Amino acid sequence: MATNTKKKYYAVLVGQEPGIYETWSGPGSASEQVSGYPGAKYKGFPTRREAQDWMDAVGIVGTTTHIKEKKGTNEEKGTGTNVLTKPSGIKLRHAPAEAAIKDGKIVIYTDGGCLNNPGPGGYGVVLISGTKRKELSAGFTLTTNNRMELLACIEGLKALKKPSDVVLFSDSQYVVNGITKGWAKRWRSKKWMRTPIDPAVNPDLWAQLLELTEKHNVEFRWVKGHAGNPGNERCDELANEASADTATQKPDSEFEKSRRKQKTLF
């Protein structure tokens, strides 16, 4: 990575010590963290805010800032030796996917969508276990965005051959909140009713997803979509390709059945 006088902050996503660095070269600098490190990921920015936004977008929370020392104190502006600092209340955390893989967990990225909602749709899945990687996708003639987001999670978990520890990344707050906030379990306990008069939407898929989360130990994490996260971006590509490939699409039978049922009520 060439130095650039306009870039004063260097975000190291994957390296010896992930964080934000104020200098590229020298002791304790950004280059030391990525030089010779397999799969290192880093990027330079003109401001610390932009560097932090990039880290946040790809899943880093509470990144440590690596700044300069001036007159024996750590300050964001100054000259002297680079030191590792941990601002009050901020804890250094490695990239979630990298840390999960290192801990022996399976990482699953998912995404889904459709054209015109409802319309032709598809999902994409990327599974990572150690050094192994697998991709899944499929398209449907008529479906919805939310159904494809749910189905991506379902198909990713169904691909696992035995009960596993999983970190699942989705850019759908509908899916992540439905599981982590207990909405889906509550709907199931009430025979798939959101309220006494309003039925839950997509109960067939929520039922499958809940069953799989009870088979595996799954941690759901929301990731911002279209923000440069490689796993999420690849799933988006797979979903878009499946949505456009009319030659291989199949019907979303449950969705079409529910549409026909709704039409008979009017």
C-alpha positions in Angstrom: 0.0 0.0 0.0 1.6 3.3 -1.1 1.7 6.2 1.3 -0.5 9.1 0.6 -0.1 12.5 2.4 -3.8 13.0 2.3 -4.4 9.8 4.2 -3.7 10.4 7.9 -5.5 7.4 9.3 -5.1 3.7 8.5 -7.9 1.3 9.4 -6.5 -2.3 9.9 -9.4 -4.7 9.7 -7.4 -7.9 9.8 -3.8 -7.9 11.0 -1.6 -8.3 14.0 -3.5 -5.7 16.0 -6.7 -4.5 14.3 -7.5 -0.9 14.9 -7.0 2.6 13.6 -3.4 3.9 13.1 -2.2 7.5 12.5 0.9 6.6 10.7 1.8 4.1 8.0 5.4 3.4 8.7 7.6 3.2 11.7 7.5 1.4 15.1 3.9 0.4 16.0 2.5 1.7 12.7 -0.1 0.3 10.4 2.4 -1.3 8.1 3.8 -3.4 10.9 0.3 -4.9 11.6 -0.2 -6.0 8.0 3.2 -6.8 6.7 3.5 -10.6 6.2 0.1 -11.2 7.8 -1.9 -13.7 5.7 -5.2 -12.2 4.4 -4.5 -8.7 5.9 -7.2 -6.2 5.2 -6.6 -2.4 5.6 -7.4 0.9 4.1 -6.3 4.6 4.4 -8.6 7.5 5.1 -8.2 11.3 5.4 -10.1 11.4 8.7 -10.5 9.2 11.7 -14.3 9.4 11.4 -14.2 7.9 7.9 -11.8 5.1 9.1 -14.2 4.3 12.0 -17.2 4.3 9.7 -15.5 1.8 7.4 -14.6 -0.4 10.4 -18.2 -0.2 11.7 -19.7 -1.0 8.3 -17.8 -4.3 8.0 -18.6 -5.4 11.6 -15.9 -3.8 13.9 -17.3 -2.4 17.1 -15.3 -0.2 19.5 -12.0 -0.1 17.6 -8.9 0.9 19.4 -7.1 4.0 18.1 -3.4 3.8 17.7 -2.1 7.4 18.0 1.0 9.5 18.7 2.6 10.4 21.9 3.4 14.0 22.7 5.2 15.2 25.9 4.5 11.9 27.6 0.7 11.9 27.0 -1.4 10.3 24.4 -3.0 12.8 22.1 -4.6 12.5 18.7 -2.3 15.3 17.3 1.4 15.6 18.0 4.7 14.1 17.2 6.9 11.4 18.7 6.7 7.6 19.2 3.6 5.7 18.2 1.9 3.9 21.1 -1.1 1.6 21.5 -3.8 3.4 23.4 -7.2 2.2 24.6 -9.5 5.2 25.1 -11.8 4.9 28.2 -14.7 2.6 27.7 -13.4 1.3 24.3 -12.3 -2.3 24.0 -10.3 -3.8 21.1 -12.3 -6.4 19.2 -11.2 -8.4 16.2 -13.3 -8.7 13.1 -16.3 -10.8 14.1 -16.0 -13.3 11.3 -12.3 -13.8 11.7 -12.6 -14.3 15.4 -15.5 -16.7 15.1 -13.6 -18.8 12.5 -10.5 -18.8 14.7 -12.7 -20.1 17.6 -13.8 -23.0 15.5 -17.3 -21.7 14.7 -19.0 -21.8 11.4 -19.7 -18.4 9.8 -22.7 -18.0 7.5 -23.4 -14.9 5.5 -26.9 -14.6 4.0 -28.8 -12.3 1.8 -32.0 -12.4 -0.2 -34.2 -10.2 -2.3 -36.6 -9.9 -5.3 -37.5 -7.7 -8.1 -40.6 -5.5 -7.6 -41.4 -7.1 -4.3 -43.3 -9.3 -4.8 -41.7 -10.6 -7.9 -38.9 -12.9 -9.1 -36.5 -13.4 -6.2 -33.5 -15.3 -4.9 -31.2 -15.9 -2.1 -27.4 -16.2 -1.6 -25.4 -17.9 1.1 -21.7 -18.2 1.9 -20.6 -20.7 4.5 -17.1 -20.6 6.0 -15.6 -23.3 8.3 -11.9 -23.0 8.8 -10.3 -23.0 5.4 -13.5 -24.5 3.7 -16.0 -22.3 1.9 -19.3 -23.1 0.2 -21.8 -21.0 -1.7 -25.5 -21.6 -2.1 -28.2 -19.9 -4.1 -31.6 -20.4 -5.8 -34.2 -18.4 -7.5 -38.0 -18.3 -7.4 -40.6 -17.0 -9.9 -42.7 -15.1 -7.4 -41.8 -14.3 -3.8 -40.9 -11.4 -1.5 -37.7 -9.8 -0.1 -38.4 -11.0 3.5 -39.1 -14.6 2.4 -35.8 -14.7 0.5 -33.9 -13.3 3.6 -35.5 -16.0 5.8 -34.9 -18.7 3.3 -31.2 -17.8 2.9 -30.8 -18.4 6.7 -32.8 -21.6 6.5 -30.8 -23.1 3.6 -27.5 -22.0 5.2 -28.3 -23.8 8.4 -29.8 -26.9 6.6 -26.4 -27.3 4.9 -24.7 -28.2 8.2 -24.3 -31.9 8.6 -24.3 -31.9 12.4 -25.2 -29.6 15.3 -22.8 -26.7 15.2 -21.8 -23.4 16.8 -22.7 -20.8 14.2 -22.3 -17.0 13.7 -24.9 -16.0 11.1 -24.6 -12.5 9.5 -27.7 -11.0 7.8 -28.4 -7.5 6.7 -32.1 -8.0 7.4 -33.3 -6.4 10.6 -36.6 -8.2 10.0 -34.8 -11.6 10.4 -32.3 -10.6 13.1 -34.9 -8.9 15.3 -37.4 -11.6 14.7 -35.0 -14.1 16.3 -33.0 -12.0 18.8 -35.9 -10.1 20.2 -38.1 -13.2 20.5 -40.8 -12.1 18.1 -40.9 -15.4 16.2 -41.1 -17.5 19.3 -43.9 -15.4 20.6 -45.8 -15.7 17.3 -45.3 -19.5 17.4 -46.6 -19.7 21.0 -49.7 -17.9 19.9 -50.3 -20.2 17.0 -48.7 -17.8 14.5 -50.8 -14.7 15.5 -49.1 -11.3 16.0 -52.2 -10.0 17.7 -55.6 -11.6 18.4 -56.7 -10.5 14.9 -53.5 -10.2 12.9 -51.7 -13.3 11.7 -47.9 -13.5 11.5 -46.5 -13.2 8.0 -44.3 -16.1 6.6 -45.1 -18.6 9.4 -43.9 -21.5 7.3 -40.4 -20.1 7.1 -40.2 -18.8 10.6 -41.2 -22.3 11.9 -38.3 -23.8 9.9 -35.8 -21.2 11.1 -36.8 -21.6 14.7 -36.5 -25.4 14.5 -33.0 -25.0 13.0 -31.9 -22.5 15.7 -33.0 -25.1 18.3 -30.8 -27.7 16.6 -27.7 -25.5 16.3 -26.2 -22.9 18.6 -26.7 -19.8 16.4 -25.7 -16.3 17.1 -27.4 -13.8 14.7 -25.6 -10.6 13.9 -26.9 -7.8 11.8 -24.4 -6.4 9.2 -25.0 -3.2 7.2 -25.8 -4.1 3.6 -23.9 -2.7 0.6 -21.1 -1.4 2.8 -18.1 -3.3 1.6 -18.4 -6.4 3.7 -17.0 -9.1 1.4 -19.3 -11.9 2.7 -22.4 -9.8 2.5 -21.5 -8.4 -0.9 -21.0 -11.9 -2.3 -24.3 -13.1 -1.0 -25.9 -10.0 -2.6 -24.4 -11.0 -6.0 -25.6 -14.6 -5.7 -29.1 -13.4 -4.8 -29.3 -10.9 -7.7 -28.1 -13.6 -10.1 -30.7 -16.0 -8.9 -33.4 -13.3 -9.1 -32.6 -12.7 -12.8 -32.1 -16.3 -13.9 -35.6 -17.1 -15.0 -34.4 -20.3 -16.6 -33.7 -22.0 -13.3 -36.3 -20.4 -11.0 -39.0 -22.5 -9.3 -42.2 -21.5 -7.6 -42.4 -20.4 -4.0 -45.4 -22.7 -3.4 -46.3 -21.5 0.1 -46.2 -17.9 -0.9 -48.4 -18.5 -4.0 -50.8 -20.5 -1.9 -51.1 -17.7 0.6 -51.7 -15.2 -2.2 -54.5 -17.4 -3.6 -56.1 -17.7 -0.2 -56.0 -13.9 0.4 -57.7 -13.4 -3.0 -60.6 -15.7 -2.1 -61.4 -13.5 1.0 -62.5 -10.6 -1.1 
